């Protein structure tokens, strides 16, 4: 079933559909059931915030297992956590089959809500309070008035703090350079003590990003890309310096004294040999990959720490 077909069908069952969250929702006697159109997981994901009332948790789990056993092919997973019920329904290539299974699922959830075995809960505080339905970020959830008030205050505070920050790009670049160079020294040291095929480039990337954030005050996508590129260059230079130092140490151990210029010549000669360079290539690839992985974590953290918008009550 396509998303448009799903949207049209759930409306016939009395549900409303939110395109931003890709979720259908319905309110029944204080319960807010949601069915997410999870395109990438090839599932319809059902979630109901609730807790047992006139039954034991084990009895509720048994009801869920019985529903699953009746539809083994269509329902791969059911679960009851402390605060909610979750059910997964497979998508098929046959829209009519999906519609029949969704009807059965909605009927099952409705009967549960009517059975007096459950009480509705707020998603945030997990208390039995009157709740509305809100889009928080990209997700629909039932939230009580007091939790919404706290969330809005927190959002406004973080939004003001976020918007008032002004980036200082020159200072940030100097901080990133300082952090990257400090990471390079650690990389050179670890290269001599515990050579791990470029893994120590993590020091360069982490300290470069931290240096930018501390001195530049505010990071963005542009600064993230600049820090990643700077980290790659510093990593390659530090690898060269580490090889020169390693060669110098070997010369000194053989009684040749401290011969930096000689170790530089030997290292350059080795790097000019394509066969030798190919043996170093995996190490360079791993080092660059680690830098990019740190960058990916940085972008993820940035997206997670941005103020999350809260919609008006959808009811």
BELZI-V968100 format. One record per residue. N is the residue number from 0. RES is the residue in three letters. PSI is psi as a letter, one per 30 degrees, with the letter a starting at -180 (999 if undefined). OMEGA is omega in degrees with one decimal (none if undefined). NEAR is the number of other C-alpha atoms within 10 Angstrom. Layout:
N,RES,PSI,OMEGA,NEAR / N,RES,PSI,OMEGA,NEAR
This chain:
0,UNK,k,177.7,19 / 1,UNK,l,-179.2,12 / 2,UNK,e,179.6,13 / 3,UNK,e,176.9,9 / 4,UNK,e,178.1,11 / 5,UNK,e,-179.3,20 / 6,UNK,e,-180.0,20 / 7,UNK,e,-175.9,14 / 8,UNK,e,-176.7,17 / 9,UNK,f,176.8,20 / 10,UNK,e,178.7,14 / 11,UNK,f,178.5,9 / 12,UNK,g,177.8,13 / 13,UNK,g,178.7,12 / 14,UNK,l,171.7,18 / 15,UNK,l,-175.6,19 / 16,UNK,k,176.4,21 / 17,UNK,j,-175.1,15 / 18,UNK,e,-179.7,13 / 19,UNK,e,-179.2,11 / 20,UNK,f,-176.7,16 / 21,UNK,h,-173.8,18 / 22,UNK,k,172.2,23 / 23,UNK,k,-179.3,22 / 24,UNK,l,-179.8,23 / 25,UNK,k,179.5,20 / 26,UNK,k,-179.5,17 / 27,UNK,j,177.6,10 / 28,UNK,h,176.8,10 / 29,UNK,f,177.7,17 / 30,UNK,k,177.5,24 / 31,UNK,j,179.8,23 / 32,UNK,k,179.7,24 / 33,UNK,k,176.5,26 / 34,UNK,j,-177.9,27 / 35,UNK,k,174.7,20 / 36,UNK,i,-176.3,24 / 37,UNK,j,-174.5,16 / 38,UNK,e,-174.6,13 / 39,UNK,f,179.1,6 / 40,UNK,f,-177.0,10 / 41,UNK,h,-178.4,14 / 42,UNK,l,162.7,20 / 43,UNK,k,-174.9,21 / 44,UNK,k,-178.5,18 / 45,UNK,k,176.9,22 / 46,UNK,k,179.2,20 / 47,UNK,j,178.1,23 / 48,UNK,j,-176.1,25 / 49,UNK,l,175.3,26 / 50,UNK,l,178.3,24 / 51,UNK,k,-180.0,19 / 52,UNK,d,-178.9,13 / 53,UNK,h,177.6,11 / 54,UNK,l,177.6,12 / 55,UNK,l,177.6,11 / 56,UNK,e,-179.1,15 / 57,UNK,e,178.1,11 / 58,UNK,e,178.5,12 / 59,UNK,e,177.3,19 / 60,UNK,e,179.1,16 / 61,UNK,e,177.0,11 / 62,UNK,e,178.7,13 / 63,UNK,e,179.1,21 / 64,UNK,e,178.3,16 / 65,UNK,e,177.1,12 / 66,UNK,e,179.5,16 / 67,UNK,e,-178.2,19 / 68,UNK,f,177.5,13 / 69,UNK,f,-177.5,10 / 70,UNK,i,-174.7,15 / 71,UNK,e,-176.6,12 / 72,UNK,e,-173.2,10 / 73,UNK,f,-174.0,19 / 74,UNK,j,-177.9,20 / 75,UNK,f,-173.4,14 / 76,UNK,k,170.6,15 / 77,UNK,k,179.1,16 / 78,UNK,l,174.3,14 / 79,UNK,j,175.1,20 / 80,UNK,a,-176.3,12 / 81,UNK,e,-172.9,11 / 82,UNK,f,-175.6,18 / 83,UNK,l,172.4,17 / 84,UNK,k,177.0,20 / 85,UNK,k,178.0,17 / 86,UNK,k,176.9,21 / 87,UNK,k,179.2,22 / 88,UNK,k,-178.1,23 / 89,UNK,k,169.1,17 / 90,UNK,k,176.7,22 / 91,UNK,l,178.1,13 / 92,UNK,f,-179.1,9 / 93,UNK,j,-178.1,9 / 94,UNK,e,-178.3,15 / 95,UNK,e,177.2,11 / 96,UNK,e,178.9,14 / 97,UNK,e,-179.0,19 / 98,UNK,e,179.5,17 / 99,UNK,e,179.7,10 / 100,UNK,e,177.6,18 / 101,UNK,e,176.8,21 / 102,UNK,e,-180.0,14 / 103,UNK,e,-179.9,14 / 104,UNK,e,179.2,20 / 105,UNK,e,178.1,18 / 106,UNK,e,179.9,13 / 107,UNK,e,-179.7,15 / 108,UNK,e,179.6,19 / 109,UNK,e,178.6,16 / 110,UNK,e,176.5,12 / 111,UNK,e,-179.3,15 / 112,UNK,e,-179.3,21 / 113,UNK,f,-170.5,13 / 114,UNK,f,-175.7,11 / 115,UNK,g,176.8,12 / 116,UNK,f,-175.2,18 / 117,UNK,l,169.3,18 / 118,UNK,k,-179.6,18 / 119,UNK,l,-178.5,26 / 120,UNK,l,169.8,25 / 121,UNK,k,-178.7,24 / 122,UNK,e,-173.6,19 / 123,UNK,e,-175.0,15 / 124,UNK,f,178.5,13 / 125,UNK,h,177.3,17 / 126,UNK,l,179.2,17 / 127,UNK,j,-179.5,15 / 128,UNK,l,175.1,16 / 129,UNK,k,-175.1,14 / 130,UNK,l,169.8,24 / 131,UNK,l,179.4,20 / 132,UNK,k,-175.4,21 / 133,UNK,k,170.5,19 / 134,UNK,j,179.2,20 / 135,UNK,j,-173.4,18 / 136,UNK,c,178.1,13 / 137,UNK,g,-173.1,14 / 138,UNK,k,175.3,14 / 139,UNK,k,179.3,24 / 140,UNK,l,174.6,22 / 141,UNK,k,-176.9,27 / 142,UNK,k,178.6,27 / 143,UNK,l,-175.1,22 / 144,UNK,e,-177.3,15 / 145,UNK,e,178.7,13 / 146,UNK,e,177.5,15 / 147,UNK,e,179.3,21 / 148,UNK,e,179.1,12 / 149,UNK,e,-179.3,11 / 150,UNK,e,179.4,18 / 151,UNK,e,178.2,16 / 152,UNK,e,179.1,12 / 153,UNK,e,179.3,14 / 154,UNK,e,-179.2,17 / 155,UNK,e,179.3,15 / 156,UNK,e,-180.0,12 / 157,UNK,e,178.5,16 / 158,UNK,e,179.2,15 / 159,UNK,e,179.2,12 / 160,UNK,e,-178.7,11 / 161,UNK,e,-176.0,14 / 162,UNK,f,-178.1,10 / 163,UNK,f,178.4,10 / 164,UNK,k,177.2,12 / 165,UNK,k,-177.0,11 / 166,UNK,k,173.8,17 / 167,UNK,j,-173.3,15 / 168,UNK,e,179.6,17 / 169,UNK,e,179.0,12 / 170,UNK,e,178.6,17 / 171,UNK,e,179.1,25 / 172,UNK,e,177.1,22 / 173,UNK,e,177.7,16 / 174,UNK,e,178.5,22 / 175,UNK,e,178.7,31 / 176,UNK,e,178.7,22 / 177,UNK,e,179.6,17 / 178,UNK,e,179.0,22 / 179,UNK,e,179.1,30 / 180,UNK,e,175.7,20 / 181,UNK,e,176.2,15 / 182,UNK,e,178.1,25 / 183,UNK,e,177.8,29 / 184,UNK,e,177.2,16 / 185,UNK,e,178.6,17 / 186,UNK,e,179.5,26 / 187,UNK,e,179.9,24 / 188,UNK,e,-179.3,15 / 189,UNK,f,177.6,17 / 190,UNK,e,-179.4,21 / 191,UNK,e,-173.7,14 / 192,UNK,e,-176.4,9 / 193,UNK,i,-178.7,10 / 194,UNK,j,-176.9,13 / 195,UNK,h,171.8,14 / 196,UNK,h,173.3,16 / 197,UNK,f,-177.1,24 / 198,UNK,f,-176.5,20 / 199,UNK,f,174.0,24 / 200,UNK,f,177.9,32 / 201,UNK,e,178.4,24 / 202,UNK,e,-177.6,23 / 203,UNK,e,-176.4,34 / 204,UNK,e,-177.4,33 / 205,UNK,e,-177.9,21 / 206,UNK,e,176.4,23 / 207,UNK,e,178.4,31 / 208,UNK,e,179.0,27 / 209,UNK,e,179.3,20 / 210,UNK,e,179.3,23 / 211,UNK,e,-177.0,29 / 212,UNK,e,-177.5,23 / 213,UNK,e,-175.6,14 / 214,UNK,e,-179.3,18 / 215,UNK,f,175.5,22 / 216,UNK,e,-178.4,15 / 217,UNK,k,-179.7,18 / 218,UNK,l,175.7,22 / 219,UNK,a,-177.8,12 / 220,UNK,e,-179.5,11 / 221,UNK,e,179.8,8 / 222,UNK,e,177.5,20 / 223,UNK,e,179.2,20 / 224,UNK,e,179.0,14 / 225,UNK,e,179.5,14 / 226,UNK,e,178.8,28 / 227,UNK,e,179.2,24 / 228,UNK,e,178.6,17 / 229,UNK,e,-179.2,19 / 230,UNK,e,179.1,33 / 231,UNK,e,-179.6,22 / 232,UNK,e,-179.8,14 / 233,UNK,e,178.5,21 / 234,UNK,e,-179.2,29 / 235,UNK,e,178.3,17 / 236,UNK,e,179.9,13 / 237,UNK,e,175.2,22 / 238,UNK,e,177.4,21 / 239,UNK,e,179.3,17 / 240,UNK,e,179.2,18 / 241,UNK,e,178.4,20 / 242,UNK,e,176.8,19 / 243,UNK,e,179.7,22 / 244,UNK,e,178.7,21 / 245,UNK,e,179.0,17 / 246,UNK,e,179.1,20 / 247,UNK,e,178.8,23 / 248,UNK,e,178.4,19 / 249,UNK,e,178.5,15 / 250,UNK,e,-178.9,17 / 251,UNK,e,179.8,14 / 252,UNK,f,178.8,11 / 253,UNK,g,176.1,9 / 254,UNK,g,-178.6,9 / 255,UNK,g,-178.7,11 / 256,UNK,a,178.9,12 / 257,UNK,j,-176.0,14 / 258,UNK,i,-176.8,14 / 259,UNK,e,-178.0,16 / 260,UNK,e,179.1,11 / 261,UNK,e,179.1,14 / 262,UNK,e,175.8,20 / 263,UNK,e,179.3,18 / 264,UNK,e,179.9,13 / 265,UNK,e,179.7,16 / 266,UNK,e,179.3,19 / 267,UNK,e,178.6,14 / 268,UNK,e,179.0,11 / 269,UNK,e,-179.3,13 / 270,UNK,f,177.8,15 / 271,UNK,f,178.4,11 / 272,UNK,j,-177.2,10 / 273,UNK,e,-178.9,10 / 274,UNK,e,177.7,10 / 275,UNK,e,179.7,12 / 276,UNK,e,179.4,12 / 277,UNK,e,177.5,12 / 278,UNK,f,179.3,10 / 279,UNK,f,-174.4,14 / 280,UNK,e,178.7,12 / 281,UNK,e,179.3,13 / 282,UNK,e,178.7,16 / 283,UNK,e,-179.9,20 / 284,UNK,e,179.3,14 / 285,UNK,e,-179.9,17 / 286,UNK,e,178.9,26 / 287,UNK,e,178.8,24 / 288,UNK,e,178.5,17 / 289,UNK,e,177.8,21 / 290,UNK,e,-180.0,27 / 291,UNK,e,178.1,19 / 292,UNK,e,176.6,15 / 293,UNK,e,176.6,20 / 294,UNK,e,178.7,21 / 295,UNK,e,177.3,14 / 296,UNK,e,178.2,11 / 297,UNK,e,-179.9,20 / 298,UNK,e,178.2,17 / 299,UNK,e,178.6,11 / 300,UNK,e,-179.7,11 / 301,UNK,e,-179.0,14 / 302,UNK,e,-178.5,11 / 303,UNK,f,-177.9,10 / 304,UNK,f,175.6,11 / 305,UNK,k,179.1,12 / 306,UNK,k,-178.5,18 / 307,UNK,k,-179.0,19 / 308,UNK,k,178.0,15 / 309,UNK,k,-176.9,17 / 310,UNK,l,171.7,14 / 311,UNK,l,177.5,12 / 312,UNK,k,-177.2,14 / 313,UNK,f,-178.8,12 / 314,UNK,999,none,11
